[in-house]
């Protein structure tokens, strides 16, 4: 339900506009016709204008208060800025990627791998964006503490083995994964 995703301020604003709209509808349906049986009578055009204004206000409130947060340009395009400088050696990272079996499970163009068991690492930046993490942090966490904080739909969350890598090897592997 959309209401659960709104902030408290947006809920209050939406509720206030809705309450005014409902109060106007009830008053114009029950109170005004009882007070003046000829309601709206000569003031029909004014009444229709007020109805249209309340309707427009309700629609504007829904658009304004229920709007999703804007994505950053990087998340919208599926790209992120490259890390300033990876601590590891990307060339060594490629050797590690190929030697420890990563290529058997993951597709990754720079390694020439086409594995289908695990997520396609050509989209690593998009996965990191969905996890709200920098690419290098996301990659390191996925390697050292599987499963990662975001696993794309269609992939098992428990298939990634915990690899016996040193911190230098992890840094090299992250440098390789993030340099592409």
C-alpha positions in Angstrom: 0.0 0.0 0.0 1.3 3.4 -1.0 0.3 5.0 2.4 3.0 3.0 4.3 5.7 4.4 2.1 4.9 8.0 2.8 6.7 10.1 5.4 4.6 11.4 8.4 4.5 14.9 6.9 3.2 13.7 3.6 0.6 11.5 5.4 -0.6 14.6 7.4 -0.7 16.8 4.3 -2.7 14.2 2.3 -5.0 13.5 5.2 -5.7 17.3 5.7 -6.6 17.8 2.0 -8.7 14.6 2.0 -10.5 15.7 5.2 -11.3 19.1 3.7 -12.6 17.4 0.5 -14.8 15.0 2.5 -16.1 17.8 4.8 -17.1 19.8 1.7 -18.8 16.8 0.1 -20.8 16.1 3.3 -21.8 19.7 3.9 -22.8 20.2 0.3 -24.7 16.9 0.3 -26.6 17.1 3.6 -26.4 20.5 5.4 -26.8 23.0 2.5 -29.7 21.3 0.8 -31.6 21.1 4.2 -30.9 24.8 4.8 -31.8 25.8 1.3 -34.1 23.3 -0.6 -33.2 25.1 -3.9 -29.4 24.5 -3.4 -27.3 25.3 -5.4 -29.9 27.3 -7.3 -28.5 30.5 -8.9 -25.1 29.7 -7.4 -24.8 26.5 -9.4 -21.8 27.8 -11.5 -20.0 29.0 -8.3 -20.7 25.6 -6.7 -19.3 23.7 -9.7 -16.2 25.9 -9.6 -15.7 25.2 -5.9 -16.2 21.4 -6.6 -13.6 21.6 -9.4 -11.2 23.4 -7.1 -11.6 20.8 -4.4 -11.1 18.0 -7.0 -8.0 19.7 -8.4 -6.6 20.2 -4.9 -7.1 16.6 -4.0 -5.4 15.4 -7.2 -2.5 17.9 -6.7 -2.1 16.6 -3.1 -1.9 13.0 -4.3 0.7 13.9 -6.9 2.7 16.1 -4.5 2.6 13.9 -1.4 2.6 10.4 -2.9 5.5 11.0 -5.3 8.4 8.6 -5.1 11.8 9.9 -4.3 13.7 10.9 -7.3 16.5 8.6 -8.3 20.0 9.9 -8.7 21.1 10.2 -12.3 23.6 7.4 -11.7 21.0 5.0 -10.3 18.5 5.9 -13.1 21.0 5.1 -15.8 22.4 2.1 -14.0 25.9 3.6 -13.8 28.0 4.7 -10.9 31.1 6.6 -10.8 34.2 4.5 -10.7 36.1 4.3 -7.4 38.9 6.8 -7.2 41.6 4.1 -7.1 41.1 0.5 -6.3 43.5 -0.7 -3.6 44.2 -4.0 -5.5 45.8 -5.0 -8.8 43.2 -5.6 -11.5 45.5 -7.9 -13.6 46.0 -10.1 -10.5 42.3 -9.9 -9.9 41.5 -11.4 -13.3 43.9 -14.3 -12.6 42.1 -14.9 -9.3 38.7 -14.7 -10.9 39.6 -17.4 -13.4 41.5 -19.6 -11.0 39.0 -19.8 -8.1 36.0 -20.7 -10.3 34.2 -17.4 -10.5 34.0 -17.8 -14.2 32.1 -21.0 -13.9 29.2 -19.3 -12.2 29.2 -15.7 -13.4 29.0 -14.0 -16.7 31.7 -11.2 -16.9 32.8 -9.9 -20.3 36.3 -8.8 -19.2 37.0 -12.3 -18.0 35.4 -13.9 -21.1 33.1 -15.9 -18.7 29.5 -16.9 -19.5 28.4 -18.7 -16.3 24.7 -18.7 -15.5 24.5 -19.9 -11.9 25.2 -16.5 -10.3 24.3 -13.0 -11.3 25.8 -11.4 -14.4 28.7 -9.3 -13.1 28.6 -7.0 -16.2 25.7 -5.4 -14.2 27.6 -5.1 -10.9 27.1 -1.3 -10.8 23.4 -1.7 -11.1 23.2 -4.3 -8.3 25.3 -2.0 -6.1 22.9 0.9 -6.8 20.0 -1.3 -5.8 21.8 -2.1 -2.6 22.6 1.6 -2.1 26.3 0.9 -1.8 29.4 1.9 -3.7 30.4 -0.7 -6.2 33.7 -1.6 -4.5 32.0 -2.0 -1.1 29.2 -4.1 -2.6 31.7 -6.3 -4.5 33.9 -6.8 -1.4 31.0 -7.6 0.8 29.6 -10.1 -1.7 32.9 -11.9 -1.8 33.8 -11.9 1.9 30.3 -12.3 3.4 28.0 -14.0 0.9 25.2 -13.6 0.1 25.4 -9.9 -1.0 22.9 -7.4 0.3 21.1 -7.5 -3.1 20.7 -10.5 -5.3 18.8 -10.0 -8.6 15.6 -11.9 -9.0 16.0 -15.4 -10.5 19.3 -16.2 -8.8 19.7 -18.3 -5.6 20.7 -16.4 -2.5 22.8 -19.2 -1.0 24.9 -20.4 -4.0 27.9 -18.1 -3.5 30.6 -20.0 -1.6 32.8 -18.3 1.0 36.1 -18.2 -0.8 39.4 -18.7 1.1 41.0 -15.5 -0.1 43.5 -13.3 1.6 42.6 -9.6 2.0 45.1 -8.8 -0.8 43.4 -11.3 -3.1 40.0 -9.8 -2.3 41.4 -6.3 -3.1 42.8 -7.5 -6.4 39.5 -9.3 -7.3 37.5 -6.1 -6.4 39.9 -4.0 -8.5 39.3 -6.3 -11.4 35.5 -6.4 -11.0 35.2 -2.6 -10.6 37.7 -1.7 -13.4 35.5 -2.9 -16.2 
